[in-house]
Amino acid sequence: MKESNKDIIRILLAILLPPVGVFLQVGFGMHFWINIVLTLFGFIPGIVHAIYIILTRNGSGVEA
């Protein structure tokens, strides 16, 4: 599957369940836990953070 297709799937998951989108992008790292907290404080901040992480990081968690 092309990387752009994977990003689209991750973004859709990030809209429905933000921590899942972050987990698929970077795994159980600091950004995953930050996203959990943001999602608990408000669903919209969790979505924004998840989409930011998906669009700015490659699969290894290193900035592109």
N, CA, C and O atoms as a GROMACS GRO file, in nm:
protein
  256
    1MET      N    1   0.085  -0.118   0.000
    1MET     CA    2   0.000   0.000   0.000
    1MET      C    3   0.090   0.124   0.000
    1MET      O    4   0.190   0.128   0.071
    2LYS      N    5   0.054   0.223  -0.078
    2LYS     CA    6   0.133   0.344  -0.086
    2LYS      C    7   0.126   0.420   0.046
    2LYS      O    8   0.027   0.413   0.119
    3GLU      N    9   0.233   0.494   0.074
    3GLU     CA   10   0.240   0.568   0.200
    3GLU      C   11   0.127   0.671   0.211
    3GLU      O   12   0.074   0.693   0.320
    4SER      N   13   0.090   0.734   0.100
    4SER     CA   14  -0.018   0.833   0.106
    4SER      C   15  -0.152   0.766   0.141
    4SER      O   16  -0.234   0.826   0.211
    5ASN      N   17  -0.174   0.643   0.094
    5ASN     CA   18  -0.296   0.570   0.131
    5ASN      C   19  -0.297   0.537   0.279
    5ASN      O   20  -0.401   0.544   0.345
    6LYS      N   21  -0.180   0.500   0.332
    6LYS     CA   22  -0.171   0.471   0.475
    6LYS      C   23  -0.199   0.597   0.558
    6LYS      O   24  -0.264   0.590   0.662
    7ASP      N   25  -0.149   0.711   0.511
    7ASP     CA   26  -0.174   0.836   0.582
    7ASP      C   27  -0.323   0.870   0.583
    7ASP      O   28  -0.375   0.918   0.684
    8ILE      N   29  -0.390   0.846   0.473
    8ILE     CA   30  -0.534   0.873   0.467
    8ILE      C   31  -0.609   0.787   0.568
    8ILE      O   32  -0.699   0.835   0.637
    9ILE      N   33  -0.572   0.660   0.577
    9ILE     CA   34  -0.636   0.569   0.673
    9ILE      C   35  -0.607   0.616   0.816
    9ILE      O   36  -0.696   0.617   0.901
   10ARG      N   37  -0.481   0.655   0.842
   10ARG     CA   38  -0.445   0.705   0.976
   10ARG      C   39  -0.523   0.831   1.011
   10ARG      O   40  -0.567   0.847   1.125
   11ILE      N   41  -0.541   0.921   0.914
   11ILE     CA   42  -0.615   1.046   0.940
   11ILE      C   43  -0.761   1.015   0.970
   11ILE      O   44  -0.819   1.074   1.061
   12LEU      N   45  -0.820   0.924   0.895
   12LEU     CA   46  -0.959   0.886   0.923
   12LEU      C   47  -0.972   0.826   1.062
   12LEU      O   48  -1.066   0.857   1.135
   13LEU      N   49  -0.878   0.739   1.100
   13LEU     CA   50  -0.880   0.683   1.235
   13LEU      C   51  -0.857   0.792   1.340
   13LEU      O   52  -0.916   0.788   1.448
   14ALA      N   53  -0.771   0.889   1.308
   14ALA     CA   54  -0.743   0.998   1.402
   14ALA      C   55  -0.867   1.082   1.427
   14ALA      O   56  -0.884   1.137   1.536
   15ILE      N   57  -0.953   1.094   1.328
   15ILE     CA   58  -1.077   1.170   1.347
   15ILE      C   59  -1.174   1.094   1.435
   15ILE      O   60  -1.244   1.153   1.517
   16LEU      N   61  -1.179   0.961   1.419
   16LEU     CA   62  -1.271   0.880   1.498
   16LEU      C   63  -1.216   0.851   1.638
   16LEU      O   64  -1.287   0.866   1.737
   17LEU      N   65  -1.090   0.811   1.645
   17LEU     CA   66  -1.023   0.778   1.771
   17LEU      C   67  -0.880   0.830   1.764
   17LEU      O   68  -0.790   0.758   1.720
   18PRO      N   69  -0.856   0.953   1.806
   18PRO     CA   70  -0.724   1.015   1.789
   18PRO      C   71  -0.605   0.933   1.841
   18PRO      O   72  -0.504   0.926   1.771
   19PRO      N   73  -0.612   0.871   1.959
   19PRO     CA   74  -0.495   0.795   2.004
   19PRO      C   75  -0.459   0.677   1.912
   19PRO      O   76  -0.342   0.640   1.902
   20VAL      N   77  -0.558   0.619   1.846
   20VAL     CA   78  -0.529   0.508   1.755
   20VAL      C   79  -0.447   0.557   1.636
   20VAL      O   80  -0.352   0.491   1.594
   21GLY      N   81  -0.484   0.673   1.581
   21GLY     CA   82  -0.407   0.729   1.471
   21GLY      C   83  -0.263   0.758   1.509
   21GLY      O   84  -0.171   0.732   1.432
   22VAL      N   85  -0.243   0.814   1.629
   22VAL     CA   86  -0.107   0.843   1.677
   22VAL      C   87  -0.031   0.713   1.701
   22VAL      O   88   0.086   0.702   1.666
   23PHE      N   89  -0.097   0.614   1.761
   23PHE     CA   90  -0.031   0.487   1.787
   23PHE      C   91   0.017   0.423   1.657
   23PHE      O   92   0.128   0.372   1.651
   24LEU      N   93  -0.066   0.426   1.554
   24LEU     CA   94  -0.026   0.366   1.426
   24LEU      C   95   0.091   0.442   1.362
   24LEU      O   96   0.166   0.384   1.284
   25GLN      N   97   0.106   0.568   1.396
   25GLN     CA   98   0.214   0.648   1.338
   25GLN      C   99   0.344   0.633   1.416
   25GLN      O  100   0.449   0.611   1.357
   26VAL      N  101   0.338   0.646   1.550
   26VAL     CA  102   0.461   0.650   1.630
   26VAL      C  103   0.470   0.543   1.739
   26VAL      O  104   0.572   0.533   1.806
   27GLY      N  105   0.366   0.465   1.759
   27GLY     CA  106   0.369   0.362   1.862
   27GLY      C  107   0.342   0.418   2.001
   27GLY      O  108   0.287   0.528   2.016
   28PHE      N  109   0.381   0.341   2.104
   28PHE     CA  110   0.358   0.382   2.242
   28PHE      C  111   0.471   0.474   2.288
   28PHE      O  112   0.554   0.435   2.370
   29GLY      N  113   0.474   0.592   2.236
   29GLY     CA  114   0.576   0.689   2.275
   29GLY      C  115   0.514   0.806   2.348
   29GLY      O  116   0.398   0.803   2.387
   30MET      N  117   0.595   0.909   2.365
   30MET     CA  118   0.550   1.029   2.435
   30MET      C  119   0.428   1.091   2.366
   30MET      O  120   0.335   1.135   2.434
   31HIS      N  121   0.428   1.096   2.234
   31HIS     CA  122   0.318   1.159   2.162
   31HIS      C  123   0.187   1.083   2.180
   31HIS      O  124   0.080   1.143   2.181
   32PHE      N  125   0.195   0.952   2.194
   32PHE     CA  126   0.074   0.873   2.219
   32PHE      C  127   0.010   0.916   2.351
   32PHE      O  128  -0.110   0.938   2.358
   33TRP      N  129   0.092   0.927   2.456
   33TRP     CA  130   0.040   0.962   2.587
   33TRP      C  131  -0.008   1.107   2.593
   33TRP      O  132  -0.106   1.138   2.660
   34ILE      N  133   0.062   1.196   2.523
   34ILE     CA  134   0.016   1.334   2.514
   34ILE      C  135  -0.121   1.338   2.448
   34ILE      O  136  -0.209   1.412   2.490
   35ASN      N  137  -0.138   1.256   2.343
   35ASN     CA  138  -0.265   1.254   2.273
   35ASN      C  139  -0.377   1.199   2.361
   35ASN      O  140  -0.490   1.246   2.353
   36ILE      N  141  -0.347   1.101   2.442
   36ILE     CA  142  -0.448   1.048   2.536
   36ILE      C  143  -0.497   1.162   2.627
   36ILE      O  144  -0.618   1.180   2.645
   37VAL      N  145  -0.404   1.238   2.683
   37VAL     CA  146  -0.440   1.348   2.773
   37VAL      C  147  -0.520   1.454   2.699
   37VAL      O  148  -0.623   1.501   2.749
   38LEU      N  149  -0.475   1.493   2.579
   38LEU     CA  150  -0.548   1.593   2.502
   38LEU      C  151  -0.688   1.546   2.467
   38LEU      O  152  -0.783   1.624   2.470
   39THR      N  153  -0.702   1.418   2.434
   39THR     CA  154  -0.833   1.365   2.400
   39THR      C  155  -0.925   1.364   2.522
   39THR      O  156  -1.045   1.388   2.510
   40LEU      N  157  -0.870   1.336   2.639
   40LEU     CA  158  -0.951   1.339   2.761
   40LEU      C  159  -0.995   1.481   2.796
   40LEU      O  160  -1.105   1.501   2.846
   41PHE      N  161  -0.909   1.580   2.770
   41PHE     CA  162  -0.944   1.720   2.797
   41PHE      C  163  -1.047   1.772   2.699
   41PHE      O  164  -1.129   1.858   2.733
   42GLY      N  165  -1.043   1.722   2.579
   42GLY     CA  166  -1.138   1.765   2.476
   42GLY      C  167  -1.108   1.690   2.348
   42GLY      O  168  -0.993   1.675   2.309
   43PHE      N  169  -1.210   1.643   2.286
   43PHE     CA  170  -1.191   1.558   2.169
   43PHE      C  171  -1.121   1.631   2.055
   43PHE      O  172  -1.038   1.572   1.986
   44ILE      N  173  -1.154   1.759   2.034
   44ILE     CA  174  -1.096   1.836   1.923
   44ILE      C  175  -0.944   1.853   1.940
   44ILE      O  176  -0.872   1.834   1.842
   45PRO      N  177  -0.892   1.889   2.057
   45PRO     CA  178  -0.745   1.898   2.070
   45PRO      C  179  -0.675   1.765   2.039
   45PRO      O  180  -0.566   1.764   1.982
   46GLY      N  181  -0.738   1.655   2.076
   46GLY     CA  182  -0.681   1.524   2.045
   46GLY      C  183  -0.675   1.499   1.895
   46GLY      O  184  -0.577   1.445   1.844
   47ILE      N  185  -0.781   1.538   1.824
   47ILE     CA  186  -0.784   1.521   1.679
   47ILE      C  187  -0.678   1.609   1.612
   47ILE      O  188  -0.605   1.562   1.524
   48VAL      N  189  -0.669   1.734   1.655
   48VAL     CA  190  -0.570   1.826   1.596
   48VAL      C  191  -0.429   1.773   1.617
   48VAL      O  192  -0.348   1.772   1.524
   49HIS      N  193  -0.398   1.729   1.737
   49HIS     CA  194  -0.265   1.675   1.767
   49HIS      C  195  -0.238   1.549   1.684
   49HIS      O  196  -0.129   1.534   1.630
   50ALA      N  197  -0.335   1.461   1.674
   50ALA     CA  198  -0.316   1.337   1.598
   50ALA      C  199  -0.288   1.367   1.451
   50ALA      O  200  -0.198   1.307   1.392
   51ILE      N  201  -0.364   1.456   1.393
   51ILE     CA  202  -0.343   1.490   1.251
   51ILE      C  203  -0.207   1.557   1.233
   51ILE      O  204  -0.138   1.530   1.135
   52TYR      N  205  -0.169   1.644   1.326
   52TYR     CA  206  -0.036   1.707   1.319
   52TYR      C  207   0.075   1.601   1.321
   52TYR      O  208   0.167   1.607   1.239
   53ILE      N  209   0.066   1.506   1.412
   53ILE     CA  210   0.168   1.401   1.422
   53ILE      C  211   0.172   1.319   1.294
   53ILE      O  212   0.280   1.289   1.244
   54ILE      N  213   0.058   1.282   1.241
   54ILE     CA  214   0.053   1.200   1.119
   54ILE      C  215   0.114   1.275   1.001
   54ILE      O  216   0.187   1.215   0.922
   55LEU      N  217   0.086   1.403   0.989
   55LEU     CA  218   0.134   1.478   0.873
   55LEU      C  219   0.279   1.522   0.884
   55LEU      O  220   0.342   1.550   0.782
   56THR      N  221   0.336   1.528   1.006
   56THR     CA  222   0.472   1.578   1.020
   56THR      C  223   0.575   1.471   1.051
   56THR      O  224   0.695   1.500   1.053
   57ARG      N  225   0.533   1.350   1.075
   57ARG     CA  226   0.629   1.244   1.110
   57ARG      C  227   0.617   1.127   1.015
   57ARG      O  228   0.509   1.095   0.965
   58ASN      N  229   0.733   1.063   0.992
   58ASN     CA  230   0.727   0.939   0.914
   58ASN      C  231   0.705   0.822   1.010
   58ASN      O  232   0.693   0.845   1.130
   59GLY      N  233   0.700   0.701   0.962
   59GLY     CA  234   0.666   0.585   1.042
   59GLY      C  235   0.756   0.556   1.158
   59GLY      O  236   0.714   0.490   1.254
   60SER      N  237   0.882   0.602   1.155
   60SER     CA  238   0.975   0.571   1.263
   60SER      C  239   0.968   0.671   1.377
   60SER      O  240   1.039   0.656   1.476
   61GLY      N  241   0.884   0.773   1.365
   61GLY     CA  242   0.872   0.871   1.471
   61GLY      C  243   0.973   0.984   1.461
   61GLY      O  244   0.982   1.067   1.551
   62VAL      N  245   1.049   0.987   1.352
   62VAL     CA  246   1.147   1.092   1.330
   62VAL      C  247   1.087   1.192   1.232
   62VAL      O  248   1.025   1.152   1.133
   63GLU      N  249   1.105   1.321   1.260
   63GLU     CA  250   1.044   1.422   1.174
   63GLU      C  251   1.092   1.408   1.031
   63GLU      O  252   1.210   1.383   1.006
   64ALA      N  253   0.998   1.425   0.939
   64ALA     CA  254   1.030   1.412   0.796
   64ALA      C  255   1.092   1.539   0.741
   64ALA      O  256   1.124   1.546   0.623
   0.00000   0.00000   0.00000
